[in-house]
Amino acid sequence: MSDPEIPSQPLLGTPSQQPAGGSSSRAYKVAGITLLACVLIVGQAMTAYFLLSQRSDIKSLEDQSNDLKHELTKGRSASVPMRMHVPMNALPAMMADSVDEVKHSEASTGTPEKNTPPQATDCQLEAAGVKETQLPDFRPSCDQRGLYTAQQCFKVHCWCVNPVNGQAITGSLRQGPASCGRAAVRSGETGYLVMKSD
């Protein structure tokens, strides 16, 4: 690597030996390139070392992943309860089917099954919006047994009903709370309410 004009030129020399031109800048360039090459070689060696040292960790992770996949597929072969999405308008038909099944099982065994869910009452079906009510957008209130509460209210009007069938007591419609004592509910006539929509 000698310059054709200068036959023997050292890379670094004493200031008295260096010509005034750029011999020291050439030495810095060569040193910089050498240093850069060393850094690149060391970087590649370190990358190779880390990849080789991580190979066992990668292999163990792959084994764990395969084991988990195997366990999940093995677990799916057993019957697992699934969540069903049923539209609300299909609920009455499903409930009728379950009633038929209970009647069939009672007829065959003579005793009702103990694991059958309790049947929903008319009040509960109307409150859930499954069964239509006489007033549009009205949802009755039910007690803990599923019967109608004695007083029903819609917007600002309240009236008394028969708790068993939800029929309105004639003359009980009031703006605000209605007085629905037990005697009034038992002795009152049931009829239909007529309300003006606001």
Backbone as numpy.savetxt, mean C-alpha at the origin, in Angstrom:
# Nx Ny Nz CAx CAy CAz Cx Cy Cz
67.12 9.06 -25.70 66.31 10.24 -25.70 67.17 11.49 -25.70
68.04 11.50 -26.55 68.87 12.70 -26.59 68.44 13.56 -27.76
68.68 14.80 -27.58 68.33 15.77 -28.59 69.38 15.72 -29.69
69.00 15.74 -30.98 70.02 15.62 -32.03 71.01 16.79 -32.03
70.62 17.92 -31.55 71.55 19.04 -31.54 72.55 18.93 -30.42
72.10 18.35 -29.28 73.01 18.22 -28.15 73.24 16.73 -27.96
74.44 16.20 -28.23 74.68 14.78 -28.21 74.55 14.15 -26.83
75.05 14.67 -25.82 74.95 14.07 -24.50 74.44 15.13 -23.54
73.20 15.05 -23.22 72.60 16.06 -22.37 71.96 15.34 -21.19
72.38 15.62 -19.96 71.74 14.99 -18.80 70.36 15.61 -18.56
69.45 14.81 -17.91 68.12 15.34 -17.61 68.19 16.45 -16.57
68.95 16.20 -15.55 69.12 17.21 -14.52 70.61 17.50 -14.37
70.91 18.66 -14.30 72.32 19.02 -14.14 72.45 20.23 -13.26
73.67 20.60 -13.00 73.89 21.79 -12.20 73.54 23.00 -13.04
73.20 24.08 -12.41 72.81 25.27 -13.17 73.91 25.73 -14.13
75.14 25.45 -13.80 76.21 25.90 -14.70 76.25 25.03 -15.95
75.78 23.76 -15.82 75.81 22.86 -16.98 74.59 23.03 -17.86
73.49 23.58 -17.32 72.26 23.67 -18.10 72.32 24.89 -19.01
71.90 24.67 -20.23 71.81 25.81 -21.12 70.64 26.69 -20.70
70.57 27.86 -21.10 69.56 28.82 -20.67 68.20 28.50 -21.25
68.08 27.62 -22.23 66.83 27.33 -22.91 65.81 26.61 -22.04
65.58 25.36 -22.22 64.49 24.69 -21.54 64.82 23.29 -21.14
66.00 23.01 -20.76 66.37 21.66 -20.36 65.67 21.26 -19.08
65.49 22.19 -18.15 64.81 21.84 -16.90 63.32 21.59 -17.14
62.71 22.31 -18.06 61.30 22.08 -18.35 61.12 20.71 -18.99
62.07 20.28 -19.76 62.01 18.94 -20.37 62.11 17.88 -19.28
62.95 18.08 -18.32 63.09 17.14 -17.22 61.81 17.05 -16.41
61.14 18.19 -16.19 59.88 18.19 -15.46 58.78 17.46 -16.24
58.77 17.63 -17.52 57.80 16.93 -18.35 57.99 15.42 -18.26
59.24 14.98 -18.38 59.53 13.55 -18.32 59.17 13.01 -16.93
59.50 13.74 -15.88 59.18 13.31 -14.52 57.66 13.26 -14.32
56.94 14.23 -14.84 55.48 14.25 -14.72 54.84 13.08 -15.45
55.30 12.80 -16.64 54.76 11.68 -17.41 55.06 10.37 -16.71
56.26 10.24 -16.17 56.62 9.02 -15.45 55.75 8.86 -14.21
55.55 9.92 -13.48 54.71 9.88 -12.29 53.26 9.53 -12.65
52.74 10.11 -13.71 51.38 9.82 -14.16 51.26 8.34 -14.55
52.25 7.82 -15.25 52.22 6.40 -15.64 52.23 5.51 -14.40
53.03 5.86 -13.41 53.08 5.08 -12.17 51.74 5.10 -11.45
51.11 6.27 -11.38 49.81 6.39 -10.72 48.76 5.56 -11.44
48.77 5.58 -12.76 47.82 4.79 -13.53 48.03 3.29 -13.31
49.27 2.86 -13.29 49.57 1.45 -13.09 49.16 1.01 -11.69
49.46 1.84 -10.69 49.06 1.52 -9.32 47.54 1.50 -9.19
46.85 2.43 -9.84 45.39 2.48 -9.81 44.78 1.22 -10.41
45.32 0.78 -11.54 44.82 -0.45 -12.15 45.09 -1.67 -11.26
46.26 -1.69 -10.64 46.58 -2.81 -9.75 45.65 -2.83 -8.55
45.34 -1.67 -7.98 44.43 -1.60 -6.83 43.01 -2.00 -7.24
42.55 -1.58 -8.40 41.22 -1.96 -8.88 41.14 -3.47 -9.05
42.15 -4.06 -9.65 42.17 -5.52 -9.83 42.16 -6.21 -8.47
42.93 -5.69 -7.52 42.98 -6.28 -6.18 41.60 -6.23 -5.51
40.93 -5.06 -5.56 39.62 -4.93 -4.92 38.58 -5.82 -5.59
38.63 -5.92 -6.91 37.68 -6.80 -7.60 37.89 -8.25 -7.19
39.14 -8.67 -7.13 39.41 -10.05 -6.74 39.03 -10.31 -5.28
39.27 -9.33 -4.42 38.93 -9.53 -3.01 37.42 -9.51 -2.79
36.66 -8.81 -3.65 35.21 -8.74 -3.50 34.50 -9.91 -4.19
35.22 -10.69 -4.95 34.61 -11.81 -5.67 33.91 -12.76 -4.70
34.52 -13.05 -3.57 33.90 -13.97 -2.62 32.62 -13.36 -2.01
32.63 -12.05 -1.75 31.43 -11.39 -1.23 30.31 -11.40 -2.26
30.66 -11.15 -3.52 29.66 -11.17 -4.59 29.07 -12.57 -4.72
29.90 -13.56 -4.64 29.45 -14.94 -4.75 28.50 -15.29 -3.59
28.82 -14.86 -2.38 27.94 -15.17 -1.24 26.60 -14.44 -1.37
26.62 -13.20 -1.90 25.36 -12.48 -2.12 24.51 -13.17 -3.18
25.14 -13.67 -4.24 24.40 -14.40 -5.27 23.79 -15.67 -4.68
24.53 -16.36 -3.83 24.00 -17.57 -3.20 22.80 -17.26 -2.31
22.91 -16.18 -1.54 21.79 -15.78 -0.67 20.56 -15.41 -1.51
20.78 -14.71 -2.61 19.67 -14.32 -3.49 19.00 -15.56 -4.07
19.78 -16.52 -4.50 19.21 -17.75 -5.05 18.44 -18.53 -3.99
18.96 -18.55 -2.75 18.26 -19.23 -1.66 16.91 -18.57 -1.37
16.91 -17.23 -1.36 15.66 -16.51 -1.11 14.65 -16.76 -2.23
15.09 -16.76 -3.48 14.19 -17.04 -4.60 13.61 -18.44 -4.46
14.45 -19.39 -4.07 14.00 -20.76 -3.91 12.95 -20.86 -2.79
13.20 -20.18 -1.67 12.25 -20.19 -0.55 10.93 -19.54 -0.95
11.00 -18.44 -1.70 9.77 -17.77 -2.11 8.95 -18.63 -3.06
9.58 -19.27 -4.01 8.84 -20.11 -4.94 8.32 -21.36 -4.25
9.06 -21.86 -3.28 8.60 -23.03 -2.52 7.39 -22.65 -1.67
7.40 -21.45 -1.11 6.29 -20.99 -0.28 5.04 -20.72 -1.09
5.17 -20.36 -2.36 4.00 -20.07 -3.19 3.26 -21.33 -3.60
3.93 -22.46 -3.56 3.26 -23.68 -3.97 2.22 -24.11 -2.94
2.39 -23.70 -1.68 1.38 -24.00 -0.65 0.24 -23.02 -0.82
-0.94 -23.39 -0.31 -2.09 -22.50 -0.47 -1.94 -21.33 0.50
-1.91 -20.15 -0.06 -1.77 -18.93 0.72 -3.05 -18.13 0.53
-3.66 -17.63 1.61 -4.87 -16.83 1.41 -4.55 -15.57 0.61
-5.41 -15.29 -0.34 -5.21 -14.12 -1.18 -6.29 -13.11 -0.89
-5.97 -11.86 -1.09 -6.93 -10.79 -0.87 -7.77 -10.62 -2.14
-9.08 -10.62 -1.96 -9.96 -10.47 -3.11 -10.46 -9.04 -3.19
-10.55 -8.54 -4.39 -11.12 -7.22 -4.62 -12.51 -7.43 -5.21
-13.54 -7.09 -4.42 -14.91 -7.31 -4.84 -15.60 -5.96 -4.91
-16.27 -5.67 -6.02 -17.01 -4.41 -6.09 -18.18 -4.43 -5.11
-18.54 -3.25 -4.61 -19.59 -3.16 -3.60 -20.94 -3.63 -4.13
-21.20 -3.48 -5.44 -22.50 -3.89 -5.94 -22.62 -5.41 -6.03
-21.54 -6.15 -5.88 -21.58 -7.61 -5.89 -21.80 -8.17 -4.49
-21.76 -7.33 -3.47 -21.89 -7.79 -2.09 -23.24 -8.45 -1.81
-24.39 -7.89 -2.25 -25.65 -8.57 -1.95 -25.73 -9.97 -2.56
-25.22 -10.14 -3.78 -25.26 -11.46 -4.41 -24.38 -12.44 -3.64
-23.21 -11.98 -3.18 -22.32 -12.84 -2.41 -22.96 -13.22 -1.08
-23.66 -12.25 -0.47 -24.30 -12.54 0.80 -25.43 -13.53 0.60
-26.17 -13.43 -0.51 -27.25 -14.38 -0.79 -26.66 -15.77 -1.00
-25.51 -15.86 -1.69 -24.86 -17.15 -1.88 -24.45 -17.76 -0.54
-23.93 -16.93 0.36 -23.50 -17.47 1.65 -24.71 -17.93 2.48
-25.85 -17.24 2.34 -27.06 -17.66 3.04 -27.51 -19.02 2.51
-27.46 -19.20 1.17 -27.84 -20.48 0.58 -26.92 -21.60 1.07
-25.62 -21.31 1.18 -24.68 -22.32 1.67 -24.98 -22.70 3.12
-25.33 -21.73 3.95 -25.64 -22.01 5.35 -26.90 -22.85 5.43
-27.91 -22.49 4.64 -29.15 -23.27 4.65 -28.89 -24.69 4.20
-28.05 -24.84 3.16 -27.73 -26.17 2.65 -26.99 -27.00 3.71
-26.02 -26.37 4.39 -25.27 -27.10 5.40 -26.14 -27.43 6.61
-27.08 -26.54 6.96 -27.99 -26.82 8.06 -28.93 -27.96 7.71
-29.36 -27.98 6.45 -30.28 -29.04 6.03 -29.58 -30.39 6.03
-28.31 -30.42 5.65 -27.60 -31.70 5.58 -27.17 -32.19 6.95
-26.78 -31.30 7.85 -26.31 -31.73 9.16 -27.34 -31.56 10.26
-28.29 -30.66 10.03 -29.30 -30.44 11.05 -28.91 -29.39 12.07
-27.68 -28.93 12.04 -27.23 -27.90 12.99 -26.55 -26.79 12.21
-26.71 -25.56 12.67 -26.01 -24.48 11.98 -24.51 -24.56 12.23
-23.75 -24.09 11.23 -22.29 -24.08 11.41 -21.90 -22.98 12.37
-20.88 -23.23 13.15 -20.45 -22.26 14.16 -19.54 -21.18 13.58
-18.90 -21.41 12.46 -17.93 -20.46 11.91 -18.55 -19.51 10.89
-19.85 -19.51 10.71 -20.45 -18.61 9.74 -20.45 -17.20 10.28
-20.14 -16.22 9.43 -20.14 -14.85 9.89 -21.57 -14.37 10.11
-21.78 -13.41 11.01 -23.14 -12.91 11.25 -23.66 -12.21 10.00
-24.95 -12.38 9.76 -25.58 -11.80 8.59 -25.77 -10.30 8.80
-25.53 -9.50 7.77 -25.72 -8.06 7.86 -27.21 -7.74 7.85
-27.60 -6.77 8.67 -29.01 -6.36 8.72 -29.28 -5.33 7.64
-30.58 -5.04 7.44 -30.95 -4.03 6.44 -30.34 -2.68 6.79
-30.34 -2.35 8.07 -29.77 -1.07 8.50 -28.29 -1.00 8.15
-27.56 -2.07 8.41 -26.13 -2.08 8.11 -25.87 -2.01 6.61
-26.69 -2.71 5.83 -26.54 -2.65 4.37 -26.84 -1.26 3.83
-27.87 -0.61 4.37 -28.21 0.75 3.94 -27.13 1.73 4.39
-26.61 1.55 5.59 -25.57 2.46 6.10 -24.29 2.32 5.27
-24.02 1.12 4.76 -22.83 0.90 3.93 -23.06 1.34 2.49
-24.31 1.68 2.13 -24.60 2.10 0.77 -24.82 0.94 -0.18
-24.91 -0.28 0.34 -25.13 -1.46 -0.51 -26.60 -1.54 -0.92
-27.48 -1.22 0.00 -28.92 -1.27 -0.26 -29.43 0.17 -0.35
-30.32 0.42 -1.29 -30.85 1.78 -1.49 -31.83 2.13 -0.37
-31.88 3.43 -0.07 -32.83 3.94 0.92 -33.90 4.75 0.19
-34.96 5.13 0.92 -36.03 5.92 0.31 -35.55 7.33 -0.01
-34.62 7.86 0.77 -34.09 9.20 0.53 -32.72 9.09 -0.15
-32.53 9.73 -1.27 -31.21 9.67 -1.92 -30.13 10.26 -1.01
-28.98 9.63 -0.98 -27.81 10.05 -0.19 -28.00 9.93 1.31
-29.09 9.34 1.77 -29.31 9.16 3.21 -28.69 7.85 3.66
-27.95 7.88 4.78 -27.37 6.69 5.38 -27.90 6.61 6.82
-28.68 5.58 7.15 -29.24 5.49 8.50 -28.17 5.17 9.53
-28.48 5.47 10.78 -27.57 5.09 11.86 -28.13 3.83 12.52
-27.21 2.91 12.86 -27.59 1.62 13.42 -26.99 1.47 14.81
-27.65 0.65 15.65 -27.08 0.38 16.97 -26.11 -0.80 16.88
-25.58 -1.23 18.01 -24.56 -2.29 18.00 -25.12 -3.64 17.57
-26.44 -3.85 17.66 -27.05 -5.10 17.21 -27.40 -5.08 15.73
-27.25 -3.91 15.08 -27.58 -3.79 13.66 -28.98 -3.29 13.42
-29.72 -2.92 14.48 -31.06 -2.38 14.33 -30.97 -0.87 14.11
-32.03 -0.30 13.60 -32.08 1.15 13.39 -32.14 1.85 14.74
-31.43 2.96 14.89 -31.60 3.76 16.11 -32.97 4.45 16.01
-33.57 4.73 17.16 -34.94 5.26 17.18 -35.04 6.59 16.46
-34.01 7.42 16.55 -34.03 8.72 15.87 -33.09 8.67 14.69
-33.59 9.05 13.54 -32.78 9.15 12.33 -32.77 10.61 11.90
-31.63 11.09 11.43 -31.51 12.48 11.01 -30.86 12.56 9.63
-31.30 13.54 8.85 -30.73 13.80 7.53 -30.74 15.30 7.33
-29.56 15.86 7.12 -29.37 17.31 7.04 -29.88 17.95 8.32
-30.94 18.77 8.29 -31.41 19.44 9.51 -32.67 18.79 10.07
-33.21 17.77 9.40 -34.45 17.13 9.82 -34.15 15.83 10.55
-34.97 15.55 11.60 -34.89 14.28 12.33 -36.29 13.71 12.46
-36.40 12.40 12.59 -37.67 11.72 12.73 -37.46 10.43 13.51
-38.55 9.84 13.95 -38.50 8.60 14.71 -38.83 7.43 13.78
-38.18 6.28 14.04 -38.43 5.09 13.23 -38.64 3.88 14.13
-39.22 2.85 13.53 -39.33 1.56 14.20 -37.94 0.92 14.12
-37.32 0.58 15.24 -35.95 0.06 15.21 -35.80 -1.25 14.45
-36.86 -2.02 14.33 -36.75 -3.32 13.66 -36.71 -3.18 12.15
-37.64 -2.38 11.60 -37.72 -2.30 10.15 -37.33 -0.94 9.57
-37.12 0.06 10.39 -36.70 1.37 9.93 -37.81 2.22 9.36
-39.06 1.78 9.48 -40.18 2.56 8.96 -40.39 3.80 9.83
-40.61 4.94 9.18 -40.78 6.20 9.89 -42.11 6.23 10.64
-42.09 6.83 11.81 -43.30 7.03 12.61 -43.99 8.28 12.07
-45.27 8.15 11.70 -46.02 9.26 11.12 -46.09 10.41 12.13
-45.83 11.61 11.65 -45.94 12.81 12.47 -44.71 13.09 13.32
-43.64 12.33 13.17 -42.45 12.55 14.01 -41.39 13.43 13.35
-41.60 13.84 12.12 -40.61 14.65 11.40 -40.50 16.04 12.02
-39.29 16.42 12.38 -39.02 17.72 12.99 -37.76 18.32 12.37
-37.71 19.64 12.45 -36.45 20.30 12.08 -35.67 20.38 13.38
-34.56 19.65 13.45 -33.81 19.50 14.68 -34.15 18.16 15.30
-33.71 17.92 16.55 -33.93 16.61 17.18 -35.41 16.31 17.39
-35.78 15.05 17.17 -37.16 14.59 17.41 -37.17 13.84 18.74
-38.30 13.88 19.45 -38.38 13.15 20.71 -38.88 11.76 20.40
-37.98 10.79 20.49 -38.29 9.41 20.12 -38.15 8.51 21.33
-39.03 8.64 22.28 -39.02 7.75 23.43 -39.53 6.38 23.02
-39.35 5.38 23.87 -39.78 4.02 23.54 -41.29 3.93 23.36
-42.02 4.64 24.16 -43.49 4.59 24.05 -43.93 5.18 22.72
-43.32 6.28 22.31 -43.68 6.91 21.04 -43.36 5.99 19.87
-42.26 5.29 19.94 -41.86 4.41 18.86 -42.80 3.21 18.80
-43.18 2.65 19.97 -44.04 1.47 19.99 -45.46 1.78 19.55
-45.99 2.94 19.95 -47.40 3.24 19.68 -47.62 3.94 18.34
-46.61 4.49 17.75 -46.77 5.27 16.53 -47.03 4.43 15.31
-47.69 5.04 14.34 -47.92 4.37 13.07 -46.69 4.56 12.19
-46.41 3.56 11.42 -45.30 3.70 10.49 -45.84 4.19 9.17
-45.07 4.99 8.52 -45.48 5.53 7.22 -44.27 5.98 6.44
-44.49 6.74 5.45 -43.41 7.23 4.61 -43.17 8.70 4.88
-41.94 9.11 4.84 -41.60 10.52 5.03 -41.50 11.17 3.67
-41.93 12.39 3.60 -41.77 13.17 2.38 -40.97 14.38 2.77
-39.79 14.52 2.16 -38.93 15.67 2.47 -38.62 16.41 1.20
-38.54 17.69 1.31 -38.13 18.50 0.16 -36.62 18.58 0.19
-35.99 18.35 -0.96 -34.53 18.45 -1.00 -34.16 19.93 -1.09
-33.08 20.29 -0.39 -32.65 21.69 -0.35 -31.87 22.05 -1.58
